[in-house]
Structures are given as structure tokens and as C-alpha cells.
Amino acid sequence: MKTIQMLGWWLALILQCATAQAGDAAPIKVEPELAPDKDLLAKIEALPENTWLKLPPIKVIGNLDWLGPRADERVRGPFGRSYCAKMLYAPERRRAVFFGGGHNVRRINDVWEYDLASNTWNCLRPADPPQTNTEEWFRENTMLKDGIIMTKNGGQVAVSHQWDQIAYDPDRHLALWVNSMPRSVNYSLKLDDPDNVAAKAYGLSFDEFQKKLGKDSIHVWGYDLVEKKWTSVECVANWKGPGNTTGGRQESGILKYMPDKKTLVFFGSAGMVMRDTSTGAWNKVAGGPGSYGASAAYDVDAKQVVAISGSKTLTYSIGDKGWKTAIENGPVPGSDSASALFYDPLSKKILMHTLRKADEPTLWVYDSAKNEWTDPKPQGDLPVQIPERLLYFDEARNVLVYYNCRDVYVYRFKKAAK
């Protein structure tokens, strides 16, 4: 009996170590429970190196009542949105979350989760009614809480793009989004305007309204995947950025979680801030670089942020005085609107998918040690390219996941040793 117990103990330890070596957190129970597609997982497990695989048709579940009865999302899942190429992988859930506002269409605050094991999209949160600049809309759909105007469901009124201003914090189980213009709801509605409709909707004089508003600053919102609601709003910085500078507008920045340091960093238009995990405060880093229009990933092995901005490849490690230009003229340009970068913990490389012409390669691999980009020339079911695609790296299955608003593809760069 003792021998059997010892074998069981050793087997559990081996499985635990294997999970830790894969750089993946221990899984937790997730609702709703979805039955894994064993045949699909077997195909993914058998996928060779440097190969794409197209998956069977997806399934769609969740809160779909807010969609029209003939809405394509009921069958295909969420539509991608401009400047929103990334999904966030939650390692303890083995799933990925998506949110973000489109440029001229779908400026909505819905939230979706994708489960690769069952090939299922789940709508976690319906979109609030689209914002209009009327007293009636603000009175019926919003509230002023803790100095911030938000929807009565706790969501964002001013729905921006992702750019690269999103990250997942596994320590707090929050999907994070720098999306806040407290005194500039949109290009035509300024809360500093004495005649703004929001103050009138709340029955406040202009002076009373200004006192209740929070400071003119940039905020990061946190979506709790367990509670299925936005539960956290923190002030990140109070600088003004490019574009609409009335109010703390911030766009085209970079938000990254550093797992080895258990903290978050944000590169914005006026510099860099880091979150103090003990207090929740975001403090400016002296000499930390700003960012505009770049897309990035954190290389855990090299302990540096790798970003692509136009033809330049930039790197930053904590303590550096600014971005270092690693490559002046790379083989392919990139930006937050066209490119999505992910760290592959098995190969210890950065994978980048970027929009290119039909006859040009879209997948590139960056080696921090060699400081070079290479075209891996992938094989298999090459995905159909569209601008509004979504991607994430699934650490549990060791594949890059690509969704083109209709079909899902997975790509494996390096296969794990048996």
C-alpha cells in the first residue's frame, strides 16, 4: 500500500513540475465548465513544428440576448475591431479574453472569452447601449461614481481601442485596459465645457459637477473574469497625450505584466509608470521611456520588453534610461494597429503576426540573444488574413491562436520534447 501511495505522490509531483516548467499556472475550476474536444486536442498535440492548423467550426454561447436575432456574432463569435489585435491569455483559466472598441464601428464595451479546448466563444458581458451625447442617454445609462462617469453596469462610457494598452494580472485575476478620458468623453463632449450634457443629466450645476469629478487623469480598468464585471479602476497618470489633449487622453501606449517581477509597467505618451503592488499606486519611473504607436511583448528569459515601431526594434529593461534601438531597419515594419507580439516560453522567442500584402510573410520570430528577426516560412493551413483579426499565445497547448472573425487557426513554432 505504501508503495502505491508513494507512486501516486511522485506522479502528482511530476505533473506539477511539468506544468511549472511549461511556465503555466495551475488550472482552477472555471464556470461554465466546457467539455473539451478530445479529437481536437489530439490534433493540436500532434501538430508539428512551424505549422498552422485550421480548426473545425467554432461554437458560441453566453449572454447573447443583447444581439439581434440574426446577428452574425451568434454563429461566428465577436467581430474584431480596428487597433485591437490582441486577446489576453489567463493561464489559471486556460482561456483568453477579448474586449476593445472599433474605430468608427463597434465602439462597444462587451467582453468575450475563448476556450481553445472546446473551441468555444463565450460572451461574458453584453455591451451597454451605445453612447450618445444627450441628457437622456446619460441619465438613463450612466452614473458618477468615485469621480468617474461609468455606465450603470460599471463599464466604460468612452470606449477606446486596445492599441497595446491591455494586460492580464494573474495575481489579481484581472484583465486590464488603459481606457479613460475622464474629462473628455469623446471628441465632441468635454466635461470641462460649462454646457456639457452630463452635468445637466445629473441635475448638477457646473461647479458642483466639477467638484464631484475626479482629477484629470488616465485610468486602468480591471475586469474580473470570475465576477464577470469591471471591478477595479486605478489612476495611472495625469499627463496629457497627443490627439485630443482636453483631459487626460492617452492612446497608443504599452501595458505589460512582468511575471518575474510580479508587477505592471505602462509606457505612455509622457513616460513610464510602474505599479506598486503593496499600495496599488502607479509611480513614474525616472528616465523611463514613453511610447506611441508601438506593439510589444515581454521577454521573460531576456528580462526585457521588445517593441516594434515602424522599421525599428526597441528594447527596454528595468533600470535603462530609455528605449534602446536594437535594430534600426528591420526586415518588416510594425505598429500597434498592424502587429501583435507574444512571448513563446518554450522556444524563448518573440512571435509577431503583422499585416502585410498578400505575397509577403506575416509571421516573424525575434531572437533576443541574436538580436534578429527571421521568417520561419510556416507550413500547413495558412490563415486567411483580415485586418480585424485576434491573436493570443496559449501557453498550456504551446500554440499561437489566430481568429479571423470566422475561423480559428493555431500555429506551433517549437514542439515540446517528450
HELIX and SHEET records of a PDB file:
HELIX    1   1 LYS A    2  GLN A   21  1                                  20    
HELIX    2   2 LYS A   38  GLU A   45  1                                   8    
HELIX    3   3 GLU A   73  ARG A   76  1                                   4    
HELIX    4   4 GLU A  135  ASN A  141  1                                   7    
HELIX    5   5 VAL A  197  ALA A  201  1                                   5    
HELIX    6   6 PHE A  206  LYS A  212  1                                   7    
SHEET    1   A 5 GLN A 379  GLY A 380  0                                        
SHEET    2   A 5 THR A  51  LYS A  54  1                                        
SHEET    3   A 5 VAL A 408  ARG A 412 -1                                        
SHEET    4   A 5 VAL A 399  TYR A 403 -1                                        
SHEET    5   A 5 LEU A 390  ASP A 394 -1                                        
SHEET    1   B 5 LYS A  59  GLY A  62  0                                        
SHEET    2   B 5 THR A 120  ARG A 125  1                                        
SHEET    3   B 5 VAL A 111  ASP A 115 -1                                        
SHEET    4   B 5 ARG A  95  PHE A  98 -1                                        
SHEET    5   B 5 LEU A  88  ALA A  90 -1                                        
SHEET    1   C 2 THR A 142  LYS A 145  0                                        
SHEET    2   C 2 ILE A 148  THR A 151 -1                                        
SHEET    1   D 4 ILE A 166  ASP A 169  0                                        
SHEET    2   D 4 LEU A 174  VAL A 178 -1                                        
SHEET    3   D 4 ILE A 218  ASP A 224 -1                                        
SHEET    4   D 4 LYS A 229  ALA A 237 -1                                        
SHEET    1   E 2 SER A 184  ASN A 186  0                                        
SHEET    2   E 2 LEU A 189  LYS A 190 -1                                        
SHEET    1   F 4 ILE A 254  MET A 258  0                                        
SHEET    2   F 4 THR A 263  GLY A 268 -1                                        
SHEET    3   F 4 GLY A 271  ARG A 275 -1                                        
SHEET    4   F 4 TRP A 282  LYS A 284 -1                                        
SHEET    1   G 4 SER A 295  ASP A 299  0                                        
SHEET    2   G 4 GLN A 304  SER A 309 -1                                        
SHEET    3   G 4 LYS A 312  TYR A 316 -1                                        
SHEET    4   G 4 LYS A 324  ILE A 327 -1                                        
SHEET    1   H 4 SER A 339  ASP A 344  0                                        
SHEET    2   H 4 LYS A 349  THR A 354 -1                                        
SHEET    3   H 4 LEU A 363  ASP A 367 -1                                        
SHEET    4   H 4 GLU A 372  THR A 374 -1                                        
END                                                                             
